[in-house]
């Protein structure tokens, strides 16, 4: 009986790994919001890591989080490293390119609770006195991420945080 149970578990695990391995090798999470403000009012919130505390959904999850700013003050070359509780983990962001009032591209490296290397992009498109802001994150999906993705997708894990962050950004920029 035990042998049959163990064989069943092994077959189920192999099936799970087989199915997970057929999933895409990359992921993309994207959310957008319309903000009643011009791009030049929104852009500083994105291109200056010092201003992320006004809108980032992760900033409030650990009031004791350690932050380290280095590199450029803002824009290309600005670096933000953090170390926090289990809700925020630790990692590093660096602005790789910043096209004044139109986009910000960030290299996003998570170190804990898991290691991941992704890219985040913010695009700002003027629209009749407002601005369409799109937040996109993309990156590789190693096998362990694919296995987790069978049960919960990256979009489900991160999408709500993007929605919260963009709602916070909207409030901050529309003041």
C-alpha positions in Angstrom: 0.0 0.0 0.0 2.8 2.5 0.9 4.6 1.6 -2.3 1.5 2.3 -4.3 1.0 5.6 -2.5 4.6 6.7 -3.1 4.4 5.7 -6.8 1.3 7.7 -7.1 3.0 10.8 -5.6 6.0 10.3 -7.8 3.8 10.1 -10.9 1.9 13.2 -9.8 5.2 15.1 -9.2 6.6 14.1 -12.6 3.3 15.1 -14.3 3.5 18.5 -12.5 7.1 19.0 -13.6 6.3 17.9 -17.1 3.4 20.3 -17.4 5.3 23.2 -15.8 8.2 22.7 -18.2 5.8 23.4 -21.1 4.9 26.9 -19.8 6.4 30.1 -21.3 10.1 30.9 -20.5 9.2 34.5 -19.7 6.4 36.4 -18.0 4.9 39.9 -18.4 2.7 41.7 -15.9 1.2 45.0 -17.0 -1.3 47.5 -15.6 -2.3 51.0 -16.7 -4.1 54.0 -15.3 -5.1 57.5 -16.6 -3.9 60.3 -14.5 -5.4 63.8 -14.7 -1.9 65.5 -14.8 0.7 66.2 -17.4 3.6 63.8 -17.9 6.1 66.3 -16.4 4.2 66.2 -13.1 4.2 62.4 -13.0 7.7 61.6 -14.3 9.6 62.8 -11.2 7.6 60.3 -9.0 9.0 57.5 -11.2 12.5 58.7 -12.1 13.5 59.7 -8.5 13.6 56.8 -6.1 13.4 59.2 -3.2 9.8 59.9 -4.3 8.7 56.3 -4.4 7.6 56.4 -0.8 4.7 58.6 -1.9 3.2 55.9 -4.0 5.0 52.5 -4.0 2.8 49.7 -2.6 5.8 48.1 -0.9 7.0 51.1 1.0 4.3 50.9 3.6 4.6 47.1 4.2 7.7 47.6 6.3 8.1 50.9 8.1 11.5 49.8 9.4 12.8 48.8 5.9 16.4 49.9 5.3 16.9 51.9 2.2 20.1 52.9 0.4 20.2 55.4 -2.4 23.3 55.7 -4.6 24.4 56.6 -8.0 22.7 59.6 -9.7 20.2 61.6 -7.7 17.5 60.6 -10.2 17.1 59.4 -13.8 19.7 57.1 -15.5 22.2 55.6 -13.0 20.0 56.2 -9.9 20.2 53.1 -7.6 17.8 52.1 -4.8 18.6 49.1 -2.6 16.4 47.8 0.2 16.3 45.3 2.9 13.2 44.6 4.8 10.8 42.1 6.4 9.3 39.0 4.7 6.7 41.1 2.9 9.3 43.2 1.0 12.4 41.1 1.1 15.6 42.6 -0.2 16.9 43.7 -3.6 18.2 46.5 -5.8 16.8 48.7 -8.6 18.8 50.8 -11.1 17.3 53.1 -13.6 18.9 52.0 -16.9 17.3 54.7 -19.0 15.0 57.6 -18.4 13.6 59.5 -21.4 12.4 62.8 -20.0 8.6 62.7 -19.3 8.0 59.6 -21.5 9.5 56.5 -20.0 11.7 55.0 -17.2 13.3 51.6 -17.6 14.5 49.8 -14.4 16.7 46.8 -13.8 15.0 45.1 -10.9 17.0 42.5 -8.9 15.3 40.6 -6.1 17.7 38.9 -3.7 15.3 37.6 -1.0 13.0 35.9 -0.3 13.9 34.6 -3.8 16.3 35.6 -6.4 15.0 37.1 -9.6 16.2 39.5 -12.3 13.5 41.4 -14.1 12.9 44.6 -16.0 10.3 47.2 -15.0 9.2 49.9 -17.4 6.9 52.9 -16.9 5.6 54.6 -20.0 3.8 58.0 -20.0 1.6 59.0 -23.0 -0.2 62.4 -23.0 -3.9 62.2 -23.7 -6.0 65.4 -23.9 -4.6 67.0 -20.7 -4.2 63.6 -18.9 -1.5 61.0 -19.1 -1.8 57.3 -19.7 0.7 55.6 -17.4 1.6 51.9 -18.0 3.7 49.8 -15.6 5.2 46.7 -17.1 7.4 44.1 -15.5 8.9 41.2 -17.4 11.5 38.6 -16.8 12.5 35.0 -17.1 10.5 32.0 -15.7 12.9 29.4 -14.4 11.4 25.9 -13.7 10.6 26.6 -10.0 8.7 29.8 -11.1 6.9 27.7 -13.7 5.9 25.2 -11.0 4.6 27.9 -8.8 2.9 29.4 -11.8 0.8 26.3 -12.2 -1.0 27.3 -8.9 -0.7 31.1 -9.0 0.4 33.3 -11.9 2.9 36.2 -11.7 0.0 38.4 -12.9 -2.1 37.3 -9.8 0.9 37.7 -7.5 2.0 41.1 -8.7 -0.9 42.6 -10.6 -2.8 43.8 -7.5 0.3 45.5 -6.2 0.7 47.3 -9.6 -2.9 48.4 -9.4 -2.4 49.7 -5.8 0.8 51.5 -6.8 -0.8 53.2 -9.9 -3.8 54.3 -7.8 -1.4 55.8 -5.2 0.6 57.5 -8.0 -2.7 58.9 -9.4 -3.6 60.4 -6.0 -0.1 61.8 -5.5 0.2 63.3 -9.0 -3.3 64.8 -9.1 -2.8 66.8 -5.9 
